[in-house]
Amino acid sequence: MAHVSPGVFVKIIDLSEYVQNVPSTIGFIAIVTEKGPDNQFIRTNARDFYKDFGEPNILYAGKAWSQGPYVASAFLKQSDALYVIRVMPEDSAYANLVIEGEDSSSYGEDGTSTASVTSVSGLNNEDEIVSVINYDEDPDSTATAAVLFFGLGRGAWYNNFKISVTPHSNPIRASEGVYILDIWQRQNALEYDTTTGLWVEDFQIVQTFEVSFNPTKLDESGESMFVEDIMTAYFRDIQCLANKQLCLEMCESGTDWSLPFLEGPERLENGSDGSIQTDAENLLVRAYSGMLPRVRYEANPVVLEQSMYVDEILNTEDYYITIILDGGYSTNVKNAIVSLAKDSRQDSVAILDNGDNKTITDSLYVRNNLHTWNTFYAAVYECYTKVYDTWGGRDIWITPVYHMASVIPYTDNVAELWYAPAGFNRGTLDGIKQMRFSPRLDDRDDLYLAQINPIVKFHVGFTVWGQLTTQKRPTALQSLNIVRLVLYIKRALSEFCKYYIFEMNDAPTWAAIASQIDKFLKTIQDKRGLYSYSVDVGATDYEIKAKQVHVNVTLNPTRVIEQIYLTFYIV
């Protein structure tokens, strides 16, 4: 703005621009577990993963489908950034418990109402959850469901919870409508009671809350005591949804909310795993393809319609992922993983096993006939190893991706992402008791030509002895460390360059872009990621007319040593 009268006019110009680093290792895996929020794209960490999805259990869906949580656990030992989709079929259902009351038109002559408990069969999506309590009901509704307790996710595991509501032990608090809500959880399997001669279940209280069923009730600090708010804030496994209008009416009519629980805690029921045991493959394929149906889909005409599918995994603008993990799954699932990395995202590498092969001959046959991927967006590892399952207290055979899920982020932590996640310095593995096979030198030559990265037993320990991608053409992109470097630079420069959209297409802008890219690549070069590089930024006459600018970056990545020739000259 131009001024005429005298004065001091200040403008702040920020010249501190730079190419920002992007995260090096963010993983994604689809899993089959007993518990956890399902058919949702969730970012988790080493603490929340176990709270939400529980401990890995190979017995739940067998080796074919239950290895995923072990792979996730290994990854989270070295990285705290993992996206997860727990898959469940459409015929699975929520365990639930409903507290019902009379609607206002059915109150007794004295104006009081009573409460009872029940559960709903086949409750398996948000529409049904909302409809149970008529959350958006009109004032004339005859709904009787006041409060609904239901599992964080669908599945039979949540049938292991009970709810009890008792009057507060303090008479004053009780008179104010405050209750004690206890959550009970089954601790063990059925136990035989020698006194009664019956099999009994061991339920214990795992959480106790002071709650009110009056949505307007506040505690001394001004926080809500309403049961829905308390459960949402303080308990993970069980969720709560309440019909506030009906709850208020019932409280005002003197409902005793403890009445349905006089004989003890009431169990959440009707939770079901559905066809997970037979439909796991299809669900995992759909999860890696962005076509898994959402559980919580509700059309809302007021806002843009939400996708019917869990398709965030296809969104490269809002979700950055660098590693897509196989969980020892079938060939069809592996194909979906490779397609996700190569065709859909193109910013991440698929880390796969070659199946559970007993011999090197079997491994080569599978690679050449079933797992025929030919892309630098995927890397294949052999073989299955026997490790001790600390959660189950047994030895299990596990996919080599379990080890790579830890080795790759470990490499980033102790070196840089452009270092090879292999060899004696970063690829030595602990905890292996046995291998399906350990390839000798001639065998390793055959595996190398098939782009299979083996785990080898040396005298110093079990070691990852390869880092090839599945690309058959001999170029620099056959090396996993170089692919990860290129994808990292691609992401960082893409994020940087977008800030120049709509800037002036002239020499000062070109120079600014080139200068910052040069500084960024020089840092990588100083950290041994590049031998050399060049940057050319500009626009031809045609590009200027087409409103384009070219940014040509030539990279000469640092190669790793794969062979050492030691020669002795005796004179």
VENVENZI-V914103 format. One record per pair of residues at least 12 apart in sequence whose C-alpha atoms are under 7 Angstrom apart, sorted by sequence separation. I is the first residue (numbers start at 1). GAP is how many residues later the second one is. D is the distance in Angstrom with one decimal. If there is no record, write none. Layout:
i = (I:I)
gap = (GAP:GAP)
d = (D:D)
This chain:
i = (101:102:133:167:168:189:214:228:338:385:386:453:454:467:468:538:56:101:132:133:166:167:212:213:228:337:354:384:385:408:453:467:537:538:56:101:133:165:166:188:211:212:213:228:294:384:385:407:453:537:100:101:165:166:186:187:211:212:293:294:384:385:411:453:536:537:36:99:100:165:186:187:211:293:294:384:536:36:99:100:164:165:186:187:292:293:383:439:451:518:535:536:35:99:164:185:186:291:292:382:438:451:535:35:98:99:163:164:184:185:290:291:381:438:451:534:535:33:97:98:163:184:185:290:291:407:534:97:98:162:163:184:185:290:514:533:534:97:161:162:183:184:514:533:96:161:162:182:183:290:514:532:533:96:161:183:290:324:532:160:161:182:183:322:323:324:325:326:328:531:160:182:321:322:323:324:325:326:354:530:531:181:182:321:322:323:324:325:328:350:351:352:353:354:356:510:530:531:180:181:323:349:350:351:352:353:354:356:510:529:530:93:94:180:181:215:316:348:349:350:351:352:353:529:46:93:94:180:181:314:528:45:46:93:179:180:314:92:178:179:32:178:179:214:215:428:429:32:46:178:213:214:428:429:45:177:342:428:32:45:341:427:428:31:44:45:214:427:31:43:44:43:44:103:424:505:43:103:338:423:42:43:103:423:41:42:102:422:423:41:42:101:422:41:100:101:387:422:40:100:101:387:422:39:40:99:100:353:386:387:421:38:39:98:99:285:289:353:385:386:420:38:39:99:285:288:353:386:37:38:39:98:99:284:288:352:385:386:38:98:351:385:97:98:285:289:384:385:96:97:281:288:383:384:33:96:97:383:27:28:29:30:31:32:96:383:26:27:28:29:30:31:32:95:96:26:27:28:29:30:31:94:95:94:94:95:94:95:93:94:95:420:92:93:419:92:95:418:95:417:418:418:417:418:417:382:328:381:382:383:380:381:382:383:380:381:382:326:482:358:359:358:152:152:151:152:151:152:150:151:149:150:379:149:150:379:380:149:167:378:379:148:149:165:166:378:148:165:376:147:148:375:376:147:375:376:146:147:165:374:375:146:164:373:374:374:146:164:146:164:376:163:164:376:162:163:162:163:162:161:162:161:376:135:159:133:134:159:133:159:418:159:158:37:38:156:36:37:38:155:156:36:154:155:156:35:154:155:154:35:34:35:34:113:113:115:347:112:113:114:111:112:113:114:115:112:117:115:116:115:121:119:120:126:125:126:97:125:126:127:96:97:126:95:96:95:96:95:94:95:93:94:93:94:93:92:93:92:92:91:91:89:89:89:88:89:87:87:61:39:30:39:40:39:39:71:30:68:67:67:64:65:64:41:40:39:41:28:27:26:27:28:29:26:27:28:29:25:26:27:28:29:25:27:74:78:77:71:75:79:71:74:75:78:70:74:78:71:56:57:55:25:24:22:21:20:19:19:19:19:18:19:19)
gap = (12:12:12:12:12:12:12:12:12:12:12:12:12:12:12:12:13:13:13:13:13:13:13:13:13:13:13:13:13:13:13:13:13:13:14:14:14:14:14:14:14:14:14:14:14:14:14:14:14:14:15:15:15:15:15:15:15:15:15:15:15:15:15:15:15:15:16:16:16:16:16:16:16:16:16:16:16:17:17:17:17:17:17:17:17:17:17:17:17:17:17:17:18:18:18:18:18:18:18:18:18:18:18:19:19:19:19:19:19:19:19:19:19:19:19:19:19:20:20:20:20:20:20:20:20:20:20:21:21:21:21:21:21:21:21:21:21:22:22:22:22:22:22:22:23:23:23:23:23:23:23:23:23:24:24:24:24:24:24:25:25:25:25:25:25:25:25:25:25:25:26:26:26:26:26:26:26:26:26:26:26:27:27:27:27:27:27:27:27:27:27:27:27:27:27:27:27:27:28:28:28:28:28:28:28:28:28:28:28:28:28:29:29:29:29:29:29:29:29:29:29:29:29:29:30:30:30:30:30:30:30:31:31:31:31:31:31:32:32:32:33:33:33:33:33:33:33:34:34:34:34:34:34:34:35:35:35:35:36:36:36:36:36:37:37:37:37:37:38:38:38:39:39:39:39:39:40:40:40:40:41:41:41:41:42:42:42:42:42:43:43:43:43:44:44:44:44:44:45:45:45:45:45:46:46:46:46:46:46:46:46:47:47:47:47:47:47:47:47:47:47:48:48:48:48:48:48:48:49:49:49:49:49:49:49:49:49:49:50:50:50:50:51:51:51:51:51:51:52:52:52:52:52:52:53:53:53:53:54:54:54:54:54:54:54:54:55:55:55:55:55:55:55:55:55:56:56:56:56:56:56:56:56:57:59:59:60:60:61:61:61:61:62:62:62:63:63:63:64:64:64:66:67:67:68:70:71:71:71:71:72:72:72:72:73:73:73:75:75:78:78:79:84:85:86:86:87:87:88:88:89:89:89:90:90:90:90:91:91:91:91:92:92:92:92:92:93:93:93:94:94:94:94:95:95:95:96:96:96:96:96:97:97:97:97:98:100:100:101:101:101:102:102:102:103:103:104:104:105:106:106:107:107:108:108:109:109:109:110:110:111:112:113:115:115:115:116:116:116:116:116:117:117:117:117:118:118:118:119:120:121:122:123:137:140:140:140:141:141:141:142:142:142:142:142:143:143:144:144:145:149:150:150:169:170:170:171:171:171:171:172:172:172:173:173:174:174:175:176:176:177:177:178:178:179:180:180:181:182:183:184:185:186:187:188:194:196:197:216:253:254:254:254:255:256:256:257:259:260:261:264:264:265:269:270:271:271:293:294:295:295:295:295:296:296:296:296:297:297:297:297:297:298:298:328:328:329:330:330:330:331:331:331:331:332:332:332:334:335:335:336:384:393:470:471:472:473:474:477:497:498:498:501)
d = (6.6:6.5:5.1:4.8:5.5:6.4:6.0:5.2:5.9:5.4:6.2:6.3:6.2:6.0:5.6:5.6:5.2:5.6:6.5:6.1:5.8:6.1:5.4:5.5:5.7:6.5:6.8:6.2:5.5:5.5:4.4:5.4:5.6:6.9:5.8:4.4:7.0:6.5:5.2:5.9:5.1:4.9:5.8:6.2:5.7:5.4:6.9:6.2:6.0:4.5:5.4:6.4:5.7:6.7:6.8:5.7:5.9:5.7:5.9:5.1:4.9:6.9:6.1:6.4:5.8:6.3:4.9:6.5:5.2:4.6:5.5:5.9:5.2:4.4:5.7:5.5:5.0:4.4:5.7:5.8:5.7:6.5:4.2:6.8:5.3:6.2:5.8:6.3:5.7:6.8:5.8:6.5:5.2:4.6:5.2:5.2:6.4:5.3:5.4:6.0:5.2:6.4:4.7:6.5:5.4:6.7:5.9:6.7:5.9:5.6:6.6:6.2:6.2:5.9:5.4:5.8:6.5:6.6:6.9:5.2:5.0:5.2:6.4:5.7:6.4:6.2:5.1:5.9:5.4:5.9:6.2:4.2:6.4:4.2:6.4:5.4:6.9:4.8:6.9:4.8:5.6:5.7:6.9:4.6:5.7:5.5:6.3:6.3:5.9:6.0:5.9:6.5:5.8:6.8:4.6:5.3:6.2:6.7:5.2:5.6:6.5:5.9:6.4:6.2:5.3:6.0:6.0:6.1:6.5:5.5:5.2:4.5:7.0:4.0:5.1:4.7:5.2:5.1:6.2:5.7:5.7:5.8:6.5:6.0:6.2:6.0:6.2:6.7:6.9:6.1:6.0:6.1:5.3:6.2:6.9:5.5:4.3:5.3:6.9:5.2:7.0:4.7:4.4:5.3:4.8:4.8:6.2:5.9:5.5:6.0:4.8:5.4:5.5:5.8:6.3:6.1:6.2:6.8:5.3:6.3:6.3:6.3:6.1:5.5:5.2:5.2:5.7:4.9:6.6:6.3:6.8:6.6:7.0:4.4:5.8:6.3:6.3:6.3:6.5:5.4:6.3:5.7:6.1:6.2:6.5:6.5:5.4:5.9:5.9:4.9:6.1:5.4:5.7:5.8:4.8:6.0:5.5:4.2:6.9:5.7:6.0:5.4:6.4:5.0:6.4:6.3:6.1:5.0:6.2:7.0:5.5:5.6:6.1:5.5:6.4:6.8:4.3:6.1:6.4:6.2:5.4:6.3:5.5:5.9:6.8:5.3:5.4:5.0:5.7:6.0:6.4:5.0:5.8:5.2:5.2:6.4:5.9:6.1:5.6:4.3:6.5:5.1:6.5:6.0:7.0:6.1:5.3:6.5:5.9:5.7:6.9:6.7:5.7:6.4:5.8:6.9:6.2:6.2:6.4:5.4:6.8:4.7:5.2:5.1:4.9:5.8:6.1:5.0:6.9:5.6:6.5:5.7:6.5:6.3:5.8:6.2:5.7:6.2:6.2:4.6:6.6:4.4:5.9:6.3:5.7:6.4:6.3:6.3:6.9:5.1:6.7:6.5:7.0:5.9:6.7:5.4:6.5:6.3:6.6:5.7:6.6:5.6:6.2:5.7:4.2:7.0:5.3:4.7:4.6:5.3:4.7:5.0:5.8:5.6:6.7:5.8:6.0:5.8:6.7:5.9:6.4:6.2:5.7:5.8:6.6:7.0:4.4:6.9:5.1:6.0:6.8:5.1:6.2:6.0:5.7:6.3:5.6:4.7:5.6:6.8:6.1:6.5:6.8:5.2:6.7:6.8:5.4:5.6:6.1:6.5:5.4:4.6:4.7:6.4:6.1:5.7:6.2:6.7:6.6:5.4:6.2:6.9:6.9:5.0:6.0:5.4:4.7:5.8:5.7:5.9:6.6:5.3:6.3:5.7:6.3:4.3:6.9:4.6:6.4:5.5:5.5:5.6:6.7:7.0:5.0:5.8:5.2:5.0:5.1:5.9:6.1:7.0:5.8:4.3:5.3:4.9:5.7:6.4:6.2:5.1:4.3:5.1:5.9:6.1:4.5:5.9:5.9:6.6:5.8:4.2:5.9:5.2:6.3:6.2:5.7:5.3:5.2:6.3:4.1:6.0:5.7:5.8:7.0:5.4:7.0:6.6:6.8:5.2:5.6:5.3:6.0:5.8:6.3:5.5:5.5:4.4:6.1:4.3:6.8:5.0:4.4:5.2:6.5:4.5:5.6:6.4:6.8:4.5:7.0:6.6:6.6:6.3:6.0:6.2:6.1:6.8:5.8:4.7:6.7:5.5:6.0:5.7:5.4:6.8:6.2:6.6:6.1:6.7:5.0:6.4:5.6:6.3:6.9:6.6:5.0:4.8:4.9:5.7:6.6:6.3:4.6:6.7:7.0:5.4:5.4:4.8:6.7:5.0:6.7:3.6:7.0:4.6:5.1:6.7:4.8:5.0:6.8:4.7:4.0:5.0:6.7:6.4:6.2:5.9:6.2:7.0:6.1:6.7:6.2:6.8:6.4:7.0:6.8:5.6:6.1:6.3:6.5:4.2:5.4:6.2:6.7:6.3:6.0:6.6:6.2:6.7:6.7:6.9:5.9:5.0:6.1:6.4:6.2:5.3:4.6:4.9:5.2:5.6:6.2:5.7:6.1:6.8:6.7:7.0:6.1:6.0:6.8:6.7:4.6:6.0:4.4:5.8:4.8:5.6:6.7:5.2:5.6:6.2:6.8:6.6:6.7:6.1:6.5:5.9:6.1:6.5:6.9:6.9:5.6:6.2:5.7:6.6:6.1)
